Amino acid sequence: MKRLSGWDAVLLYSETDNVHMHTLKVAVIELDAERRGFTIEQFRKVLHGRLYKLEPFRFRLVDIPYKFHHPMWQENADVDLDYHVRPWRLPEPGGRRELDEAIGEIASTPLDRSRPLWEMYFIEGLANHRIAVVGKIHHALADGIASANLMAQGMDLQRGRQVERHDFPTEPAPTKGQLMRSAFRDHLRQLGRVPTTVRYTAAGLSRVRRSGRRLSPELTRPFSPPPTFMNHVLTPQRRFATATLSLADIKETSKKLGATLNDVVLAISTGALRNLLLHYDGSADRPLLASVPMGFDFSAERIWGNKFSGVLVGLPVDVEDPLQRVAEVHEAATEAKATNQLIGPELVNRWAAYFPPAGMEALFRRLASSEGQNKTLNLNISNVPGPREPGRVGGALVTEIYSVGPLTAGSGLNITVWSYVDQLNISVLADAATLKDPHEVTDAMVAEFIEIRRAAGLSEQLTAVPEAMAPVSAPTP
């Protein structure tokens, strides 16, 4: 049995009927001539042989009686792959838009908490002899870094045959008495850690006082995100969109502008959001506030849990010039990172261990149904480094990987970028009330990237990514 950390538990408590807290991981797989008969039954067999090293897929959530403590993971729970691995067929020949629409439907329903908190969808019908595997994983189980490591465990990233094992133990669920005794012991341990947590907090405050650096204003003034078309009470329905850029083009642009890859991603997002704000709200006169996760545990062996801080970064959508936007994004991100390090990247994570379960659930239910303006942020933007080597599943080549995090209360848009080999893959998740077609966001991001390159004196002709699916076409009227 493993206790959920406070931060893991918060990601669980924040789930409501209209705020689903699962993440999505999408692998597009090319079936060569030898593997075009690859079936869902064969995929289940491959996955079963690797469950022994995909430990989180065998975790089952166990609530503590009377909500006396954060829930626990029952390790080595029984896994029914007929339930967890599900078939889906697109109308042939399916392309990017058809796949994205299917993933939006998959994202629209919550996971069953009585089972291990994941599902996979084996999607057939894609053009060019391809299939897609869509993983739906609860955020309480893994953050972006842990998910990337988990995905690497499931794919063949090294030469040679994968070791398979089909025998691993299952364990019975704990009794009520065992859960209560464990909760009592863990509460005592937490009380013993209070002095360390207080010292960690005090050290951060001391660093802030001693620092001559100007702190990120988003963390030193009352939160004041402007009202926008994307901020409202969410619907349960989700819509999904993707696009692919060449990682070489991104690197070339970042080098030319003296910015990081993350700066370029944030600048592309900022310019796209500016255009969408002008279209839907008629103005873009105040910076947006984006929550950008910044990890503090990049261990290659970590495959579960959440080790990140959600850092607020101001997005200068009010700036017209694209190069000035890049410069201001760079400054805002640098200040936010510095502030996060000064205060202590684990500060919220450590104090979250003491949050009361019942009180947190009630708070998030109220936030999810509140008609008032979100007082914390406008949207979430993530940039996660994925595998640098091509992966394989059952010997078949993984041509693309996409990922997206959940929507949070009052914020109807999430932009997540994953790099994979030579690709920068953009994923956008929205609810049904924010956008009719989330490809408006991906199209705007590609257009903004071209605009930044034009302003920087670089070629406006983007490098083709032949391994990736073709860009979306306009929807049929």
Secondary structure as UniProt FT lines:
FT   STRAND          2..3
FT   HELIX           6..13
FT   STRAND          22..30
FT   HELIX           33..35
FT   TURN            36..37
FT   HELIX           40..48
FT   TURN            49..50
FT   HELIX           51..53
FT   HELIX           55..58
FT   STRAND          60..62
FT   HELIX           65..67
FT   STRAND          72..74
FT   TURN            75..76
FT   HELIX           81..84
FT   STRAND          85..94
FT   HELIX           96..107
FT   TURN            113..114
FT   STRAND          118..126
FT   TURN            127..129
FT   STRAND          130..138
FT   TURN            139..141
FT   HELIX           144..154
FT   HELIX           176..210
FT   HELIX           217..219
FT   TURN            229..230
FT   STRAND          238..246
FT   HELIX           247..257
FT   HELIX           261..280
FT   STRAND          288..295
FT   TURN            300..301
FT   STRAND          308..315
FT   TURN            317..318
FT   HELIX           322..343
FT   TURN            345..346
FT   HELIX           347..352
FT   TURN            353..354
FT   HELIX           357..369
FT   STRAND          379..385
FT   STRAND          392..393
FT   TURN            394..395
FT   STRAND          396..404
FT   TURN            409..410
FT   STRAND          413..420
FT   TURN            421..422
FT   STRAND          423..431
FT   TURN            432..434
FT   HELIX           439..455
FT   TURN            456..457
FT   TURN            466..467
//
